[in-house]
Every structure is written in structure tokens, then in C-alpha cells.
């Protein structure tokens, strides 16, 4: 029972974090386009590239961590 509660809590936290990261990333990307629209091309492009790079890095970092954790669990329980 306690283990199930912990697992559900971790899943909820992970989902909430993904949603908030998406909202933040989308906000920064939209802000980048606004900066480009008002003539601040360099700042706008930097904001867009930075946001996209951060989202991609965090996504692939999460996948890497999941695979690492799975491999560690498999090594402990052959």
C-alpha cells in the first residue's frame, strides 16, 4: 500500500514537472517571437534557441536517467 502511494506520488510529480516545463518553454518561445517582431532579432533568436535546447536536453536527460535506473534495477535483481 505504501509503495503504491510512493509510486503514484512520483508519477504525479513527474507529470506536473513536464507540464510546467512545457508551459515555461512555450512562454519563452512566444516571448522570443515577440522580441523578433519588435526588432530585437538577436535577443529573440537567442531566447528561442535557448528554450528549445533546454527542452530537448531535459527530455533526453530524462530518458537517459530512466534507462540508467532500469539497468541498475535489473543488475540488482537478475
MIVEX-436877 format. One line per field, with one value per atom (N, C-alpha, C, CB): residue number from 0; x, y, z. Coordinates in steps of 0.1 Angstrom, whole numbers. Each point is the difference from the previous one (the first is absolute). Glycine has a CB too. Layout:
N
resi = (NUM,...)
px = (X,...)
py = (Y,...)
pz = (Z,...)
END
This chain:
78
resi = (0,0,0,0,1,1,1,1,2,2,2,2,3,3,3,3,4,4,4,4,5,5,5,5,6,6,6,6,7,7,7,7,8,8,8,8,9,9,9,9,10,10,10,10,11,11,11,11,12,12,12,12,13,13,13,13,14,14,14,14,15,15,15,15,16,16,16,16,17,17,17,17,18,18,18,18,19,19,19,19,20,20,20,20,21,21,21,21,22,22,22,22,23,23,23,23,24,24,24,24,25,25,25,25,26,26,26,26,27,27,27,27,28,28,28,28,29,29,29,29,30,30,30,30,31,31,31,31,32,32,32,32,33,33,33,33,34,34,34,34,35,35,35,35,36,36,36,36,37,37,37,37,38,38,38,38,39,39,39,39,40,40,40,40,41,41,41,41,42,42,42,42,43,43,43,43,44,44,44,44,45,45,45,45,46,46,46,46,47,47,47,47,48,48,48,48,49,49,49,49,50,50,50,50,51,51,51,51,52,52,52,52,53,53,53,53,54,54,54,54,55,55,55,55,56,56,56,56,57,57,57,57,58,58,58,58,59,59,59,59,60,60,60,60,61,61,61,61,62,62,62,62,63,63,63,63,64,64,64,64,65,65,65,65,66,66,66,66,67,67,67,67,68,68,68,68,69,69,69,69,70,70,70,70,71,71,71,71,72,72,72,72,73,73,73,73,74,74,74,74,75,75,75,75,76,76,76,76,77,77,77,77)
px = (8,-8,9,-18,27,9,9,0,4,8,-8,14,-26,-9,-2,-12,10,-2,13,-16,28,12,2,10,-13,1,-10,7,-19,-10,4,-18,24,5,11,-7,16,11,-5,15,-25,-5,-7,-3,-5,-7,10,-19,30,10,7,4,-1,6,-9,13,-25,-10,-1,-13,11,-1,13,-15,26,13,0,11,-15,0,-10,6,-17,-10,5,-19,25,5,12,-8,17,11,-5,14,-24,-6,-6,-5,-2,-6,11,-20,30,11,7,3,0,7,-8,11,-24,-8,-1,-13,12,0,13,-15,26,13,0,11,-15,0,-9,4,-16,-9,6,-20,27,7,11,-5,12,10,-6,13,-24,-7,-5,-7,3,-4,12,-19,30,13,4,7,-9,4,-10,9,-22,-10,3,-17,23,2,14,-16,23,13,12,-12,11,11,3,-7,12,2,10,-5,16,10,-5,17,-23,-6,-11,6,-14,-11,5,-14,23,6,7,3,4,7,-10,19,-30,-10,-6,-5,2,-6,9,-14,27,9,3,11,-9,2,-11,13,-26,-11,-1,-12,13,-1,12,-11,23,11,-2,15,-20,-3,-11,7,-17,-11,5,-17,25,5,10,-3,12,9,-7,17,-27,-6,-8,-2,-4,-7,9,-16,27,10,7,3,-1,6,-10,13,-26,-9,-1,-13,14,1,12,-13,25,12,-1,13,-18,-2,-9,4,-15,-9,7,-19,27,7,11,-4,11,10,-7,14,-25,-7,-5,-7,2,-4,11,-18,30,11,5,7,-7,4,-9,10,-23,-10,2,-16,19,2,13,-13,23,12,-1,13,-22,-2,-9,2,-11,-10,2,-16,26,2,-11,24)
py = (-12,12,13,-13,13,12,1,-2,-9,0,6,-20,16,5,15,-23,28,14,8,-5,-1,7,0,-7,-4,0,10,-24,24,10,14,-17,20,13,4,-3,-6,3,2,-13,5,2,14,-25,29,12,12,-10,9,10,1,-3,-8,0,6,-20,17,5,15,-22,27,14,7,-5,0,6,1,-9,-1,1,10,-24,25,10,14,-16,18,14,3,-3,-6,2,4,-16,9,3,14,-25,28,14,11,-10,7,10,1,-5,-6,0,7,-21,18,6,15,-21,25,15,7,-5,-2,6,1,-9,-2,0,11,-25,27,10,14,-15,16,13,3,-4,-7,2,5,-18,13,5,14,-23,27,13,10,-8,3,8,2,-8,-2,1,9,-23,23,8,15,-19,22,14,5,-2,-7,4,-4,19,-26,-5,-14,14,-16,-13,-8,10,-5,-8,-6,15,-6,-5,-10,22,-20,-9,-14,20,-20,-12,-8,10,-2,-6,-7,17,-10,-5,-13,23,-23,-12,-11,14,-12,-11,-5,10,-1,-5,-8,20,-16,-7,-14,22,-22,-13,-10,12,-6,-9,-5,13,-5,-4,-11,23,-21,-10,-14,19,-18,-12,-7,10,-2,-6,-6,17,-11,-6,-12,23,-23,-12,-12,15,-13,-11,-4,8,2,-3,-9,22,-19,-8,-15,21,-22,-13,-8,8,-1,-6,-4,14,-6,-4,-12,24,-24,-12,-13,15,-14,-12,-4,6,4,-3,-7,20,-14,-6,-14,23,-25,-14,-10,11,-6,-9,-3,10,-1,-2,-10,23,-22,-9,-14,19,-20,-13,-6,7,1,-6,-5,16,-9,-4,-13,24,-25,-11,-8,13,-22,-7,-11,4)
pz = (0,0,0,12,-3,1,-13,25,-30,-12,-12,8,-9,-11,1,0,13,2,-4,19,-16,-4,-15,21,-28,-14,-7,2,3,-6,3,3,8,3,-9,24,-27,-9,-14,14,-18,-14,-1,-2,13,-1,0,13,-5,0,-14,24,-30,-13,-11,7,-6,-10,2,0,12,3,-4,19,-17,-5,-15,20,-27,-14,-5,-1,7,-5,3,5,6,4,-9,24,-27,-9,-14,13,-18,-13,0,-4,14,1,0,12,-4,1,-13,24,-30,-13,-11,6,-7,-9,2,-2,14,4,-5,20,-18,-4,-16,21,-27,-15,-5,0,5,-4,3,4,7,3,-10,24,-28,-11,-13,11,-15,-12,2,-5,17,2,-1,15,-9,-1,-15,22,-30,-14,-7,0,4,-6,3,1,10,4,-4,18,-25,-6,8,-9,20,8,-5,20,-33,-6,8,-22,26,7,13,-10,18,13,-3,11,-21,-2,-5,-6,-3,-5,12,-24,32,11,10,-3,5,9,-5,8,-21,-6,0,-15,11,-1,14,-20,30,14,5,3,-5,5,-7,4,-17,-7,5,-20,21,4,14,-14,23,14,0,8,-15,0,-6,-3,-8,-6,10,-23,29,9,12,-7,13,11,-4,11,-23,-4,-2,-12,5,-1,13,-24,32,13,9,-1,0,7,-5,4,-18,-5,4,-20,20,4,15,-16,25,14,2,6,-14,1,-4,-5,-6,-4,10,-24,30,10,12,-8,13,11,-3,7,-19,-4,0,-14,9,-1,14,-22,31,14,7,1,-3,6,-6,3,-16,-5,5,-21,23,5,15,-15,23,13,1,7,-16,0,-13,14,-15,-12,-3,3)
END
